[in-house]
């Protein structure tokens, strides 16, 4: 009987020394969410680009320029003499508004006020379309930009003013450029 007790104790200790097994995850991700999101965004961009292209076609007398950064624009007031455009570190002063593609005002120039922005170095809360659009302007110019939603307010929109994923137009007047050498 005593040998049997030792045998049971030995077996118990031997089985108790087994290392614990890792638990398997309950849910495994395959990356399908990212793929589905990318497809959704491609469809959204095509839809927005078609709406912008339609506006451009309806305004055939206006000369629109397509920018490689993904937006379109035309000059309301163009400076043909100056060659100075804002570059990294320059401080620009400007005004802008935000409208739907139909022209309904969302945020007026008066609501925004006069803005100051240090090109590519400021953490100012500006949409990427405006930050990039300013770089194609000269002092004294007024330019109207057509931005797809990813260059505008994207998924978030503007609380109680603009819904998610809505393309916009914005008219910007670049009042002054203070070059980084002048500072």
C-alpha positions in Angstrom: 0.0 0.0 0.0 2.8 2.3 0.8 4.4 1.7 -2.6 1.0 2.5 -4.2 0.9 5.8 -2.3 4.4 6.7 -3.5 3.4 5.7 -7.1 0.3 7.9 -6.9 2.3 10.8 -5.4 5.0 10.4 -8.1 2.4 10.4 -10.9 0.6 13.4 -9.4 3.9 15.4 -9.3 4.9 14.3 -12.8 1.6 15.5 -14.2 1.6 18.7 -12.2 4.9 19.8 -13.7 3.4 20.0 -17.2 3.8 23.6 -18.5 0.6 25.5 -19.2 -0.7 25.7 -22.8 -1.3 29.1 -24.3 -4.9 29.9 -25.0 -5.8 30.4 -28.6 -7.3 33.7 -29.7 -11.1 33.8 -29.9 -11.0 35.9 -33.0 -8.4 35.8 -35.7 -8.0 38.8 -38.0 -7.2 38.3 -41.6 -6.7 41.9 -42.7 -10.1 41.8 -44.5 -11.2 45.0 -42.7 -8.4 47.0 -44.2 -9.1 45.6 -47.7 -12.8 46.4 -47.4 -12.0 49.9 -46.1 -9.6 50.5 -49.0 -12.3 49.4 -51.5 -14.9 51.6 -49.8 -12.5 54.6 -50.0 -11.8 54.0 -53.7 -15.5 53.9 -54.5 -16.0 57.1 -52.5 -13.2 58.9 -54.2 -14.5 57.9 -57.7 -17.9 59.2 -56.7 -16.5 62.5 -55.4 -14.2 62.9 -58.4 -17.2 62.4 -60.8 -19.1 65.1 -58.9 -16.2 67.5 -59.2 -15.6 66.7 -62.9 -19.3 67.4 -63.5 -18.9 70.9 -61.9 -15.8 71.5 -64.0 -17.7 70.5 -67.2 -20.6 72.8 -66.3 -18.2 75.7 -66.0 -16.4 75.4 -69.3 -15.5 79.1 -69.4 -13.4 78.7 -66.2 -9.9 77.3 -66.6 -9.5 74.6 -63.8 -6.1 73.2 -62.9 -5.7 69.7 -61.5 -3.1 69.4 -58.7 -1.1 66.2 -58.2 -2.1 66.3 -54.5 -5.7 65.4 -55.4 -7.6 68.7 -55.8 -8.7 71.1 -58.5 -8.6 74.9 -58.5 -9.1 78.1 -60.6 -7.9 81.7 -60.1 -10.6 84.3 -59.3 -7.8 86.9 -59.1 -4.4 86.0 -60.7 -1.0 87.7 -60.3 0.9 87.4 -63.6 3.9 89.5 -62.5 5.1 88.0 -59.2 6.9 84.6 -59.1 7.0 84.3 -55.3 5.0 81.4 -53.8 5.0 80.3 -50.2 7.7 77.8 -49.2 8.7 75.9 -46.1 8.9 78.2 -43.1 7.2 81.3 -44.7 4.4 82.9 -42.7 1.3 83.6 -44.8 -1.7 85.6 -43.9 -4.9 84.6 -45.6 -8.7 84.4 -45.5 -10.9 81.5 -46.6 -14.4 80.2 -46.6 -15.9 76.7 -46.8 -18.8 75.9 -49.1 -20.5 72.8 -50.4 -19.9 72.0 -54.1 -23.3 73.6 -54.8 -22.1 76.9 -53.3 -24.0 76.9 -50.0 -21.8 78.5 -47.3 -20.8 76.2 -44.4 -18.3 78.5 -42.8 -18.0 82.1 -44.0 -14.8 84.1 -44.4 -16.0 86.4 -41.5 -16.4 83.4 -39.2 -12.9 82.2 -40.0 -11.3 85.6 -39.8 -7.8 86.5 -40.9 -5.5 83.4 -40.5 -1.8 83.3 -40.1 0.0 80.1 -41.0 3.7 79.0 -41.0 4.0 76.8 -44.1 4.6 73.2 -43.3 5.7 74.0 -39.7 2.6 75.0 -37.9 0.3 72.7 -36.0 -2.6 75.0 -36.9 -5.9 73.2 -37.3 -6.2 73.5 -41.1 -7.4 70.8 -43.5 -4.7 69.4 -45.7 -6.3 70.8 -48.8 -5.9 74.4 -47.6 -2.3 73.7 -46.4 -1.4 72.4 -49.8 -3.5 74.9 -51.8 -1.7 77.9 -50.2 1.6 76.6 -51.8 0.2 77.1 -55.3 -0.8 80.8 -54.7 1.0 84.1 -55.0 0.5 87.1 -52.8 -2.7 89.0 -53.6 -4.3 86.1 -55.5 -7.8 84.7 -54.8 -8.2 81.0 -55.7 -11.2 78.7 -55.5 -10.3 75.1 -54.7 -12.5 72.0 -55.1 -11.4 69.4 -52.5 -12.6 65.8 -52.3 -13.5 64.8 -48.7 -10.2 63.2 -47.9 -8.5 66.6 -48.5 -11.3 68.4 -46.6 -12.9 67.3 -43.4 -13.1 63.6 -44.2 -14.9 61.2 -41.9 -15.4 63.7 -39.1 -17.0 66.6 -41.0 -17.8 69.8 -39.1 -20.0 69.3 -36.1 -23.6 70.3 -36.9 -22.5 72.0 -40.2 -21.0 69.4 -42.5 -21.6 65.6 -42.6 -19.0 62.9 -43.1 -17.2 62.4 -46.4 -18.5 65.5 -48.1 -16.4 67.2 -50.8 -16.2 71.0 -50.5 -15.1 74.1 -52.2 -13.0 76.9 -50.6 -12.1 80.3 -51.8 -8.8 81.5 -50.4 -7.3 85.0 -50.6 -3.6 85.1 -49.9 -3.0 88.5 -48.4 0.7 88.4 -47.6 3.8 86.2 -47.6 6.5 86.9 -45.0 9.5 84.9 -46.2 11.6 83.0 -43.7 14.6 85.3 -44.6 12.6 88.3 -43.4 11.9 86.9 -39.9 
